[in-house]
Amino acid sequence: MQPTCTEEMLLTTAQMILEEAAFVFAEPVEEPTPWSEDPMMGTILFHGSRPGTLTVVASKDFCLALAANLLGDETENLSLESEGLGALGETLNMMCGTLTTRIFGDQEVCELGIPETHPATLDALGPIMEKAQCRAHLESDEGQRLDLLVTFS
């Protein structure tokens, strides 16, 4: 049987990493709040017995709150393009390491790529969301949105 990912794996991984690393609390939502502006996106490749990509899509406010909590600073002192995207990439890396262990087990060696983060457009998100075999949606207690997507190659 091929290793697979479930929504529950994505949710528990994301919640654990967000809470333990950044003190950010997010809950799963069935129908996420529609994007009000172009979000930020991060991707990281993983190579195991079944290679794939973990993608996170986050609101700009989520990225800044994440950076503020990771760095112990105020959001108004931080740059979205620098600290915000950096925090998203670091969090993505932690999530992917944990998620791949849950998918493949702790006996299989799985290589992780380097996280890549950048602004996204709403037009580009549709095909990415549709292609994903596994997806989960969370919102922080401030209503900031975070989507997680796994696409196997």
N, C-alpha and C positions, 0 to 999 in steps of 0.2 A: 504494500500500500504506500502510495506517495505521501510524503509529509504535506500537511495542509495548514491553513490558518483559519481561525474562526473569529467572529466579531468579539466574542468573550475574551479571547487571547489579546486582541488589540486593546480592548477597553481596560482590562486589568493591568496590562503592561503600561499603557499611557498613564493611568491613574497613579500607579505605584511610582513611576519615575517623576511625574509632575509633583506629587506630594512630598516624596522623600528628598528630591534634589532641589526643588524650587519653591516648596511650600505653596504650590498652586493647586487648588481644588477644582476639579471638573467632573461633571456628571454626564452620563450618556443621555442622548436625546434621540427620539425616533425621527422627528421632523425638525431639523436644525433651522435656526433663524436664517432667512436668506441673506446672502452677502450684500452688504450695503455699499461696499467699495471693493476694488481689486485687493485680494489678499496676498500674503506672502507664502512661498512654497519652498519646501526642502525635499530632496530625494537622496537616498543612499542605496547603493546596490549591495546585494549579499549573494555569496556563492557557496552553496552547499550541494547536497544531492539534487536539489531543485532550486536553481537560481531565481532571483527575483529582485524586486525593488520595493522599498518602503517609502511612501510619500506622505508628508504631512502638509496640510494646508491650514494656515492660521490667519486670523484677523491681525491687522497691524497692532491694535491695542493688546492682543494676546501676546505678541512677540515682545512688545515693550514691557509688559508686566512680568513676563518670564525673565527678561534681561535684568530688570530691577531686582527681582527676588534672587536670582543667581549671583548678582554682583553686589547686592546690599546697597543699592542706590535708589534714587527717586527717578521715576520715568521721565520727568521733564529735563533731567540732566543727561539723558541717553539719546543716541542717534538710532533710528530705526535701521538704517542701512549698515551701520557698524555693529553696535551691541545687540540690537534686536535680531538681526539675521544671524549673528554669531551665536546667540543664545538658542535660537531655533535649531541651528546646525548641531550644537553640542547636545541638546536634548534629543534630537533625532538619532544621533550616534548612540546615546545611552539606551533609547527605546529599541533600536535595531539589535543591539547586543543582547538585550533581555529577550526580545521577541524571537530571535533566531534560536535561542536555547529552548524556548517553549515549543517552537515548531519542530526542530530537528533533534531535540534531546541534548544532553550534556556529553554524549559520547562521540558525536559527529563534529568534526572541525568545519567551521564555517567562516569564510573570509568576508570581512566588511569592506566596502569601498570608502571613499572620502565623502562626507556629506556635502552636498551642493545646495545653496540657498539663493533665492532670488525673488523679486516681485513676480507675481503671476497676473494673468488677465482672466476675467470671468469667462471670456470666450474660449480660452485654452483649457479651462477646467472640465468642461463637459466630456470631451473624449477621454480624459485621464480618469474621471470618475467612472465612466461606463466600462472602461477596460479592466478596472480593478476586480479581482476575484473575491476580495475581502475588504470591507470598509466599516468604519465606525465613526460616529459623530459625537463630540462632547462640547459642552459649554461650561465655562468657568462660572463661579458664583456671581461674577460681574456681567454675565451674558456674553462673554467673548468666545468666539467659535474656534474649534480645532477639529479637523477631519484627518483621519488616518486611513491610508489605502495600501493594500498589498497587491502587487501584480507579479505573478510568476511568469518566467520566460518560457 
